[in-house]
Amino acid sequence: MGRLIDRGGLDRLSAGSRVFATGAAESSYNLALDWARSVLGRGVELVRADEPAPETRCVAVSLVGSTTALGEQLPAGDEPERAVRALERRLGERAGAVVGLNLAAENALIPLIAAAALGVPLVDGDGTGRVFPLVEQTTYTLGGISPAPLALAGGSGELVLLETAAGRVEELLRPVVLSVGGWAVAACYPMTAGELTRVLVPETVSLLMRAGEPGVPRSAAAPYGVRTLCRARIMSVEGSTGHGADPGPPALPSLPSLPSSIVLRESEGLGRLVRLEAHNEIVLALADGAVVATVPDQICMISTGDGMVVDVDKAEPGLEVDIMVVSAAPVWHTERGLALGGPRAFGLPL
């Protein structure tokens, strides 16, 4: 039997979801948390993927688009339910459980909101074990599950059903999201519980709830390990270094951002010159020119002042940070995982 995520569980989950989250706007995060509190009721059942019957239909639910746009264009409140119901109509069957695409900040709360609205359990796990920028960059994809058919619900009542080849979803989805105000809720990756058991990064909801407890170390949110590269002070933030010239594998669309670089000087030890290459997120770390970390592992800057993750677009000269590397789930370090989420997927010729 599953266990209930009540108000206290929601608070722990929301706190844990921010431990390594990048790109979370404060206004949209608070909005999503208030939204979740308003619909939680007595709570949502959290279950392992192997607890529902193997034929149970499961659906991944996620915010897509800009978190900043969510804070500016408020939701009606029914977007997760509308998206799932539209996908149900396309499939001709009801969803028996909801699962996350990833569990960073708002995206840890949107699946919970959907489960509460639908009256179904939330599966303990997600499809990345971290965050990648594209809808296709998931362990679900690595397991042969297509994100489409995909239903998209916008904040002004829009409802779009997308059917296409798996590798074209992001390419077609991005302009639609922009046209409906910059954000929407997607219901995607329809699969059975039996299939989900095979492709899920398991127990990540529980891990984040544990990491959100007072006094629990940040490492609790990193089941595959975390290491600190160094403590360093930002010297400069630069534009494209040219790495973006390689478009990456033809199966992936161009990434929705411009490449940039952050140059830092190590505060302790050898005083190395550290360079972080970013494209939507930090994808490569070099120390005195030597590669010390790359995707698919997650590379984060943690402010030594308040302990919060520093987004690439918030990096400023003079800020001191700890550079931490969160190890990705083992599947991301396979040949197929590296092709989908490794350096070349971000245009790095490594």
RAGIJO-V985315 format. One line per field, one symbol per residue. psi: psi as a letter, one per 40 degrees, with the letter a starting at -180 (. if undefined). burial: I if it has 9 or more other ideal C-beta (glycine too) atoms within 8 Angstrom, else O. Layout:
BEGIN
psi=???
burial=???
END
This chain:
BEGIN
psi=iaihhaddddddddddeedehiehhdddddddddddddedbeihhhiidediidehhihhhihiahddddddhiideedddddddddddddfiiheiiiidifhbdeddddddddddefiihhgaaedeahididegiddddeehidiihhhhiefeihhhhhiideedddddddddddeeeiihhhafhiiddddddeihifddddddddeihehidedegdeiiihdihihhdihiaheededheaieehiiifiiiiihhihhdibefihhhhhigdihehhihfehheiiieihhihhhedeeihhideehihehhihhihhhiiddeeiddddddeaddeeehg.
burial=OIOIIIOOIIIIIIIIIIIIIIIIIOIIIOIIIOIIIOIIOOIIIIIIIOOIOOOIIIIIIIIIIOIIIIIOIOIOOOIIIIIIOIIIOIIOOOIIIIIIIIIIIIIIIIIIIIIIIIOIIIIIIIIIIIIIIIIIIIIIIIIOIOIIIIIIIIIOOIIIIIOOOIOIIIOIIIOIIOOIIIIIIIIIIIIIIOIIIOIIIOIIIIIIIIIIIOOOOIOIIIOIOIOIIIIIIIOOIOOOOOIIOIOIOOOIOOIOOOIIIIIIIIOOOOOIIIIIIIIOIIIIIIIOOOOOIIIIIIIIIIIOOOOOIIOIOOIOOOIIIIIIIIIIIOIIOIOOIIIIIIIIIIIIOO
END
